[in-house]
Amino acid sequence: MLAESKRKQRQAQQLANERVIADTELAAIESLVQIQTAELQRLNAGRDRIRELLDRHVVHAPFNALVLMESVEIGQQVDPGFVAATLVGTDAYWVQASIPVGQLRWIKLPNPDQTGSSVEVFMDKGSGNSEKRQGHVVQLLGNMEEQGRMARLLIEIKEPRKKHKDDPSRIPLLIGSYVRVQIDAGILQDVIAIDRNTLREGNQVWVVDNENRLQIRDVVVRWKMNETVYIDNTLNPDESLIISPLRVALPGMHLNPVTITMDASSVRSSITRKP
C-alpha cells in the first residue's frame, strides 16, 4: 500500500509541475504517504520489540535433559514461579538400592582417594532378557529404609540413554523402572561355601576330625547369598564337614563317616552314628 501511494505521489508531483493538478491535491497525496510511512515504522518497531522479547524468553536448560512433563502451550502467558516443564538430566542416572546394614562393611564407599564399588545394573526387557549397564556406588544415604530397616545406597550410571552401535536393540534405562543390581564386594580370602542347612544354630558347624569324632565348632559367617553361606575356613586338611542331620550331637562322639565327593575341589561327609 505504501509503495502504491509513493507511485501516486510521483505522478502527482509531475502533474503539479505541469500545472495539471492543484498544489492542494499534491499536498493531500504527500500527507497520505507520510501517514502510511509512520504506520509502517510503528509496525516495524512492534515487530522488533516482539523479536527481542522472544530472544529474551527462550529457555535453555543448563544441562543435557529429557522432558518428562510440559504444561505450557504456544502463546500462553505465564507468571513468575509457573512450572512450565519437568526435566531430568541424561548425563547420569541414579539408582537407589537397599542392602542389610551388616553388609555395608563389604561395600567400598567413595572418598577423595577412591571411587565406590563397581556395580552391574540389570533392567528386565521381557522374555527373559535384561539390559545391563555399568555403574558405581556414589553415596550412602543418611537414613534407613522405613519398612525393611535396611541401608540405602545411591548408584550412578553414566550415559544411561546411550545406544551401542553394535547392538541396535539396546534400549535406554527407563526412569522409575525396577532393576536388579550386583555390587562388587571384593574377594573373600580363605573361606569355604556351605549350604545354608549345614550351618547349625548359633553359627556352628559339625566337623569330623582325624579320629572320626564329632567336633562342634564356632565359625564366623562372612557372607550369605541365597542358599549358600560363606564361612571362615576352620577345617584342617584331615577333617570333613558334616552335612547330614544327627539326632544327637555330642562333642567327641564317635562317628562312621561316609565321604561324598561333589566335585574335584569339594568334599563333604554324610555321617551316621557308629553303634
N, C-alpha and C positions, 0 to 999 in steps of 0.2 A: 504494500500500500504506500509506503514511504517512497519507494522508487517511482511509482506512478505519479505521485504528487510532485516529485522533483522533475520528472519529464514535462509535466504540465507547466511547471514554473519556468522552465527553459523556453517552452513555446510562448508563454505569456510575455516573457521578457523580450523575446524577438518581436512579437506583435506590438508591444508597447513602444519599442524603439521605432517601429514603422508607423506609429500613431494609429494603429488599427483598433486597439482597445485602450480604455482609460487607465490611468495610473491607479485608480482605486481598485479596479478589478485585479491588477497585478499585485497590489498590496494584500488583497484578500487571499490570493493563492499563496503568497510568501508566508503569510501568517499561518495558514494551514500546514505548510511544510515545517515551520518551526514547532507547532504543536505536536505533530507526529514524530519529529526528531526528539523532542523532550520525552514523549511517551516511550520511545524505543530505548532511550538512555535509562529511564526508570526501570523498564523491564530487564535490561541487561544488568543493572545494579542488583535487582532482586535475584536474578539467576546466580550472579557471583556470590551473593550472600548465602544462598541455599547450598551451593557447592562448598563454600567454606564451612558451613555447619555440618555437612556430610563428612567432610575430611576430618573435622574435629571430633565427630561422634562415631567413627569406625572403631570398634572394639577389637583389640588384638590380645589374644591370650599370651601371657609371658612364658608359656611352656608348651611343648607338644601335647595335644589333648584330644580326647574323644568326647563328643557332645552326648551326654546321657539323656538330657531333657532340655527342651527350649519352650518358653511360654511367652513369646512375643511375635507379633505379626508385622508385616511391612506397613509402614506409615503410622504405626501405633505410637502414641505419646506415652512416655514413661516418666516416673518421678524418681528422685534420688532414693536409693535403697531398694528399688524394684529388682527382683530376681528374674533376670531375663533367660538365663540358661544355667545348667549344671554341667560342669566339666570334670573330667578325670584325666590325670596325667598318664601318658602312654610310654614314657621312658622306662618306667619300672612299676610293677605291681607288688603289693604286699599281701602275704598270706598269713593268717593267724592260725597257729597250731597249738593244741593243748597237750601237755605231757605230764606224767606224775612228777611231783616235786623231787622224789628220790632219784630220778634220772637226770636231773639238771647237772649233776657232777660230771656227767659224761659229755655234756654239750659244751663246745668251745664258743664262748661269748666274745663279741668283738671288743677290742680295745685299741689304743693307738699303736700297739706293736703287732697286732694280728687281726685277721678277719675272722668272722664267725664260721661255724661249722658249715661245710657244704651240704646241700640238700637237693634231692631229686623230687620233683613235684609231678604228680600224675593226675590228669583230668580225664574222666571217663568220656569216651566218644561214642559209646554204644557198641553193640555186637561184640563185646569182649575186648575192644580196642581202647587204648588210652593214649593221651597226648602227654609226652614227657618234656619237662623243662628243667633247667638247672638254676639253682638259687643258692642263697647262703643266709645264715642267721644274722640279723642286724640288731635285734634288741630283745631283751627280756622285759616284758611288761611288769609294771609295779604292783598290779593286783591279780588275785587269783580268779579263776572261773567260779562263778557263784554256785552253780549246781554241782559240778563234779569236783570242786575244790582242787583244781589242777592248775599248774603253772602255764603261762601263755607266752609263746614266742612269736616274734614277727620275722617272717622270711621274705627276703627281697628277690624278685625275679626281674632281670634286665630284659628289655625289649620283648615284652610278653606277647605282642601282636605281630612280631616279625615272622614272615613265612620263609621256609627253607627252599632254595631254588631246586634242590634235588628231591624235594617231597612236596609236590603241589597240593596234596590232600591235607597237609598240615593246617590245622585251624588255630586261630588265636585263643589265648586264655580268655574266659568269659568272666566278667565281674559278677560276684555273688555266687559263683558255682562252688560246689563242694569238691575238694581234691584230697588225694592221699599223698603223704609226704614220707620220705625216707631220709633221716638225718644221719650224717656220718658221725658216729660216736667214737671213732678211733678203733684201735686194735686191742683186744683183750689178750694179755700175755699170761701163759701158764694157767689156763682154765680148762675145764672139761665140760662138755654139753651132756646133760642128762634129761631124761623125760621128767615132766613135772610130777608124775606119780612116784618117781624114785626118791624125790625129796621128802623126807619124813617130817612129822610135826616138830616144830621148834628148830627148823633149819638144820636137820641132822640127816646123815646118810648111814646105811648099814654096809659094812665092809667085811670081807673075808680075808683074814691075814694069812701068812705063810704056813700057819699051823691049822688052817681050816677052822678057825674060831671067829665068832662074831665080835666085831668091834663097832660100837656106836660112836660116831664121830661128828662133832660140830663142824659146820662148814660156813663159809662166807658166800652169800649169793651176790654175784657180780652183775647179772643181767637176766631178765626174763623176757621171753618173746614167744607168744602163742603157747604151745605145749612144751617148749624147751626152756630149761633153766641152765644158766652158765654159773659154775661154782669154781672157787679156787681149787686147784689140783692138789689134794692132800693124800693121794694114793701113792704108795711105794710100788716099785716095779713088780714085786711078787704078790700084790694084793689085787682083789677084784671087787667090783661094786655089785651089791645085791639089788636086783630089780623086782624080785618076786615078793609077795607078801608073806609074812610069818605070823602064825597065831600067837606065839610068844617070842619076844625078842629080849634076851638077857645077855649082857656083856660077858664074853668068854665062853658062851655056849658053843659046843662042838657042832659043826655043820658038815653036810655032804654036798659040796657044790657041784653043779653041772654047768660047764662053761659053754656059752653060746657065742659064736663068732659072728658079728653083724657085718663087718667088712674088714678090709685089710688093716685098718687103723683103729678099730673099736672092738673091744672085748667086754662082754657083760656076763654076769653069772646068774643063773637061775638056781635057787637054793632050796634044798629040802633038809629037814632036820634029821640028823643021824640018830637012829634008835639006840 
